[in-house]
Amino acid sequence: MIAFFSGTPGPVEILVILVVILLLFGAKRLPDLARSLGRSLSEFKKGKAEGKKELEDTLSTEESSEETEGKQ
């Protein structure tokens, strides 16, 4: 039983997890769950990219204002 939870899950463990999910949610709801998971992941990636861009813009603005202050 300990080998079941050690390291990276193998094909048997993934199959067991998929069967449990199928039993819990049913075959009709799985496509909806997968679709909503895909949308959530897409929104997360979009938000992450926007946050990174905003951080880079802020840092570049601070650097340029420090250079301007140093010249004066």
The 8 nearest C-alpha neighbors of each residue, nearest first, counted from 0:
[[1, 3, 2, 4, 5, 12, 11, 6],
 [0, 2, 3, 4, 5, 6, 8, 12],
 [3, 1, 5, 0, 4, 6, 8, 12],
 [4, 2, 1, 0, 5, 12, 8, 6],
 [5, 3, 2, 1, 6, 0, 8, 7],
 [6, 4, 2, 3, 1, 7, 8, 0],
 [7, 5, 8, 4, 2, 3, 9, 1],
 [6, 8, 9, 5, 4, 12, 3, 10],
 [9, 7, 12, 6, 13, 10, 4, 5],
 [8, 10, 12, 11, 13, 7, 14, 6],
 [9, 11, 13, 12, 14, 8, 15, 7],
 [12, 10, 14, 13, 9, 15, 8, 16],
 [13, 11, 15, 14, 9, 10, 8, 16],
 [12, 14, 16, 10, 15, 11, 17, 9],
 [15, 13, 11, 17, 12, 16, 10, 18],
 [16, 14, 12, 18, 13, 17, 19, 11],
 [15, 17, 13, 19, 14, 18, 20, 12],
 [16, 18, 20, 14, 19, 15, 21, 13],
 [19, 17, 21, 15, 20, 16, 22, 14],
 [18, 20, 22, 16, 21, 17, 23, 15],
 [21, 19, 23, 17, 22, 18, 24, 16],
 [22, 20, 18, 25, 19, 23, 24, 17],
 [21, 23, 19, 20, 25, 24, 18, 26],
 [24, 22, 20, 21, 25, 19, 18, 26],
 [23, 25, 21, 22, 20, 28, 29, 26],
 [26, 24, 21, 22, 27, 28, 23, 29],
 [25, 27, 29, 28, 21, 24, 30, 22],
 [28, 26, 25, 29, 30, 24, 31, 21],
 [27, 29, 31, 26, 30, 25, 24, 32],
 [28, 30, 32, 31, 26, 27, 33, 25],
 [31, 29, 33, 32, 28, 34, 27, 26],
 [32, 30, 34, 28, 29, 33, 35, 27],
 [31, 33, 29, 35, 30, 34, 36, 28],
 [32, 34, 36, 30, 31, 35, 29, 37],
 [35, 33, 31, 37, 36, 32, 30, 38],
 [36, 34, 38, 32, 37, 33, 39, 31],
 [35, 37, 33, 39, 34, 38, 32, 40],
 [38, 36, 34, 40, 35, 39, 41, 33],
 [39, 37, 41, 35, 40, 36, 42, 34],
 [40, 38, 36, 42, 41, 37, 35, 43],
 [39, 41, 43, 37, 38, 42, 36, 44],
 [40, 42, 38, 44, 39, 43, 37, 45],
 [43, 41, 45, 39, 44, 40, 46, 38],
 [42, 44, 40, 46, 41, 45, 47, 39],
 [43, 45, 47, 41, 42, 46, 48, 40],
 [46, 44, 42, 48, 43, 47, 41, 49],
 [47, 45, 49, 43, 48, 44, 50, 42],
 [46, 48, 44, 50, 45, 49, 43, 51],
 [49, 47, 51, 45, 46, 50, 52, 44],
 [48, 50, 46, 52, 51, 47, 53, 45],
 [51, 49, 53, 47, 52, 48, 46, 54],
 [50, 52, 54, 48, 53, 49, 47, 55],
 [53, 51, 49, 55, 54, 50, 56, 48],
 [52, 54, 56, 50, 51, 55, 49, 57],
 [53, 55, 51, 57, 56, 52, 50, 58],
 [54, 56, 58, 52, 57, 53, 59, 51],
 [57, 55, 53, 59, 54, 58, 60, 52],
 [58, 56, 54, 60, 55, 59, 53, 61],
 [57, 59, 55, 61, 60, 56, 54, 62],
 [58, 60, 62, 56, 61, 57, 55, 63],
 [61, 59, 57, 63, 58, 62, 56, 64],
 [60, 62, 58, 64, 59, 63, 65, 57],
 [63, 61, 59, 65, 60, 64, 58, 66],
 [62, 64, 66, 60, 65, 61, 59, 67],
 [63, 65, 67, 61, 66, 62, 60, 68],
 [66, 64, 68, 62, 63, 67, 69, 61],
 [67, 65, 69, 63, 64, 68, 62, 70],
 [68, 66, 64, 70, 65, 69, 63, 71],
 [69, 67, 65, 71, 66, 70, 64, 63],
 [68, 70, 66, 67, 71, 65, 64, 63],
 [71, 69, 67, 68, 66, 65, 64, 63],
 [70, 68, 69, 67, 66, 65, 64, 63]]
